[in-house]
Amino acid sequence: MSSAARTGLVIVVVAIVAVIAAIAFGFLDVSQTKEAKLPEVAVQGGQAPAFDVKTADVDVGSKPTTVDVPTVGTRKETIDVPTVDVKKPN
């Protein structure tokens, strides 16, 4: 399977899972409002089904809230650090 075909397959699977999840969690309410009608044998007429789709209302906003925020501070302190002295041979 080529990389492009694999990518396309992954996109289709993710889209299907997203729609199933949206319906399962109540974000979509799909109700069929009209029955489908098969076309005549002469391939004339026909009617596609109609659906009412109601999506969930999601309100996103912000509000002022007081929270504890930790503060980080530094201080200077004298400590002994290791030193290395290299003397080249003459």
C-alpha positions as CSV (number, residue, x, y, z in Angstrom):
1,M,0.0,0.0,0.0
2,S,1.4,3.4,-1.0
3,S,1.9,6.2,1.5
4,A,-0.8,8.3,-0.1
5,A,-3.3,5.5,0.0
6,R,-2.4,4.8,3.7
7,T,-2.8,8.5,4.6
8,G,-6.2,8.6,2.8
9,L,-7.4,5.5,4.6
10,V,-6.3,6.9,8.0
11,I,-8.2,10.2,7.3
12,V,-11.4,8.3,6.4
13,V,-11.2,6.1,9.5
14,V,-10.6,9.1,11.8
15,A,-13.5,10.9,10.2
16,I,-15.8,7.9,10.7
17,V,-14.7,7.5,14.3
18,A,-15.3,11.3,14.9
19,V,-18.8,11.1,13.6
20,I,-19.6,8.0,15.6
21,A,-18.2,9.7,18.8
22,A,-20.2,12.8,18.1
23,I,-23.4,10.8,17.9
24,A,-22.5,8.7,20.9
25,F,-21.8,11.6,23.1
26,G,-24.9,13.5,22.1
27,F,-23.3,16.3,20.0
28,L,-25.3,15.2,17.0
29,D,-28.9,14.2,16.9
30,V,-29.8,12.8,13.5
31,S,-33.5,12.1,12.8
32,Q,-34.8,10.9,9.5
33,T,-37.7,13.1,8.4
34,K,-38.5,11.6,5.0
35,E,-38.2,8.0,3.9
36,A,-36.0,7.2,0.9
37,K,-37.7,6.1,-2.3
38,L,-36.0,3.8,-4.8
39,P,-36.0,5.0,-8.4
40,E,-38.0,3.3,-11.1
41,V,-36.4,0.5,-13.1
42,A,-36.1,3.0,-16.0
43,V,-33.8,5.0,-13.7
44,Q,-36.3,7.9,-13.5
45,G,-37.3,9.8,-10.4
46,G,-36.3,8.8,-7.0
47,Q,-36.0,10.8,-3.8
48,A,-33.1,11.2,-1.4
49,P,-33.9,11.0,2.3
50,A,-34.1,14.2,4.3
51,F,-32.6,14.6,7.8
52,D,-32.9,17.1,10.6
53,V,-29.6,17.4,12.4
54,K,-29.5,19.1,15.8
55,T,-26.0,19.8,17.2
56,A,-25.2,20.5,20.8
57,D,-24.8,24.1,21.9
58,V,-21.3,24.8,23.2
59,D,-20.6,28.1,24.9
60,V,-16.9,29.0,25.4
61,G,-15.9,31.9,27.5
62,S,-13.9,33.0,30.5
63,K,-14.5,34.4,33.9
64,P,-12.2,36.0,36.5
65,T,-11.2,33.6,39.2
66,T,-8.6,33.8,42.0
67,V,-6.1,30.9,42.1
68,D,-2.9,30.2,44.1
69,V,0.1,30.7,41.8
70,P,3.5,29.5,43.1
71,T,6.4,32.0,42.8
72,V,10.0,31.0,42.2
73,G,12.8,33.0,43.6
74,T,16.6,32.9,43.5
75,R,19.3,34.1,45.9
76,K,23.1,34.4,45.7
77,E,25.2,32.1,47.9
78,T,29.0,31.5,47.9
79,I,30.0,27.9,47.5
80,D,33.2,26.0,46.7
81,V,33.3,24.7,43.2
82,P,35.9,22.3,41.8
83,T,38.7,23.8,39.7
84,V,41.1,22.1,37.3
85,D,44.7,23.4,36.7
86,V,46.6,22.0,33.7
87,K,50.3,22.6,33.4
88,K,51.9,21.8,30.1
89,P,55.3,20.1,30.1
90,N,58.3,22.3,29.0
